[in-house]
Amino acid sequence: MEVRPKWTEEELDIIFSKATLVQDGLRKDASGEYIHRDAYGKAEHPWGWEVDHIKPISEGGTNKLNNLRPLNIPANRGRNN
C-alpha cells in the first residue's frame, strides 16, 4: 500500500487551483461544495478541504498531481475509498 505523502504548500496551491473560482480564496470543488484555501485539513471548518485521489490508490491511482483534486472534507470522506 502506498503511503500518503505530506503535500508541500506549492502542491496544495496547485491542487486547490483546480477548483472553480468563486471569489478571493473561495472556490467550489467537484462536488459543488465551497472550499477555502486557508481551511485545508480543518474538519471543523465549513469550507475545510482535503486532497482527493480522482482514481483511488486502492484502484491503481497515483499521487501524481493529475490524479489529485481538492474536495470538501465531508464529501471526500463520504467517497469510502
JOFENRA-V918716 format. One record per pair of residues at least 6 apart in sequence whose C-alpha atoms are under 8 Angstrom apart, sorted by sequence separation. I is the first residue (numbers start at 1). GAP is how many residues later the second one is. If there is no record, write none. Layout:
BEGIN
{{I GAP} {I GAP}}
END
This chain:
BEGIN
{{21 6} {22 6} {28 6} {29 6} {39 6} {42 6} {43 6} {55 6} {56 6} {57 6} {61 6} {20 7} {21 7} {27 7} {28 7} {41 7} {42 7} {54 7} {55 7} {19 8} {20 8} {26 8} {27 8} {39 8} {40 8} {41 8} {53 8} {19 9} {20 9} {26 9} {27 9} {39 9} {40 9} {41 9} {53 9} {19 10} {26 10} {39 10} {40 10} {53 10} {19 11} {25 11} {26 11} {35 11} {36 11} {25 12} {35 12} {36 12} {55 12} {25 13} {34 13} {35 13} {36 13} {54 13} {33 14} {35 14} {53 14} {54 14} {53 15} {54 15} {52 16} {53 16} {51 17} {52 17} {51 18} {52 18} {51 19} {52 19} {50 20} {51 20} {16 21} {49 21} {50 21} {49 22} {50 22} {49 23} {50 23} {58 23} {13 24} {48 24} {49 24} {52 24} {47 25} {48 25} {56 25} {50 26} {43 30} {41 32} {15 36} {35 36} {35 37} {33 38} {34 38} {33 39} {30 40} {31 40} {29 41} {30 41} {31 41} {29 42} {29 43} {31 44} {15 50} {19 50} {18 51} {19 51} {18 52} {15 53} {16 53} {11 54} {15 54} {16 54} {2 55} {15 55} {1 57} {5 58} {4 59}}
END
